[in-house]
Amino acid sequence: MKKGTKKGQIERRKHPRRTKKSVAKVGTPTVSAEHCVECGKGLKGEDRALFVEEDVGRIFCSEDCITQHFQADIDLIEKEYFKYRPKDDLSPDEREQFAHLRWITIQEPDEIWQEKRSSGDYRYTLISQFKPGAKSVWCVCICLFLRGEPSFLYMAFPTRSKALVERFRKGKQVEREEIGTEPAPEQDGAEATDGLASGWSQSETLRAEIHRTRDASDIPAEEFGLYENLLEKTLEAPDELWVLESEDDGEPDRYHFIKYFPDEESGPVHYIVVAQESEQSESLEVVEQIPTRNAATAQQFRKGRQELVVDDEDDGGNRTIH
């Protein structure tokens, strides 16, 4: 079997509160006589110009400069979060369990709050309510928008506290279609960029592709956490392992771990773990984990080169490594 199939070689996703990466769109336009607003680097020739909003039109030269520029704002938001978060709110394990709600909230929020900042741009708070069990869970995502889509994530967190959620309802409530979709401002001799920034966007775009393949009658995404115990079992002893090799040398290969659980209380379930190569060549990073009752959904992850197969899916059978 190829690398990354052992438990110690799998990196679990970090809690969204610690994800402080820009999601600015990336391109390689020709830029003339412009400078990064954070480090002052002059952009010329084939240098990239990165934007995260069009209200002020700040230009950045790298993801690091974007994060550094907004770090003070991130720190203030985190300070407010810790100040008002109840002591009996979700535990670290529960926050990890509900981490996937961030992506659902970013895609289809129940509420969007728009706050005009003194810097001239708008900050958006996206809120969704879920009911995975007897008690509701909210997910809050605070971000900037570019061309009508989230572009920079300051912070995201799940919570059971209605009072904490209320603290982050700031500004006025708006509909998604009300958010401006004008392109980032063009500079003299420059072409505005679009597209998500590398580090964050590859994983998030992949998650969007994954969730588009799911049937509406399948296990609701807000219930995924109830199947969290199947993650390690699938990674340690998958029935199938598929490797989808990237056509671009700069993109990581993708790995699909599939395991069938016929005896779950809720009925037979396929558990699918999608991972990709991390910057450390001997490990994989979990991108998404999906329980499904739909065999057709599992079939869509049988792509690429098959590395491992169990001869009989129902009884665990013999494992064959290709």
Secondary structure, DSSP 8 states (H G I E B T S, - for coil): --TT-SGGGEE----GGG---B--B-----EEEEE-TTT--EEEET---BBS-SSS---BSSHHHHHHHHHHHHHHHHHHHHHHS-TTS--HHHHHHTTTHHHHHHHS-SEEEEEE-TTSSEEEEEEEEE-SSSS-EEEEEEEEEETTEEEEEEEEEEES-HHHHHHT--SEEE-GGGS--------TT-----S--HHHHHHHHHHHHHHHTS-TTS--GGGGGGGTTHHHHHHHS-SEEEEE--SSTTS--EEEEEEEETT-TTS-EEEEEEEEE-SSTT-EEEEEEEEES-HHHHHTT--SEEEEEES-TTT---EEE-
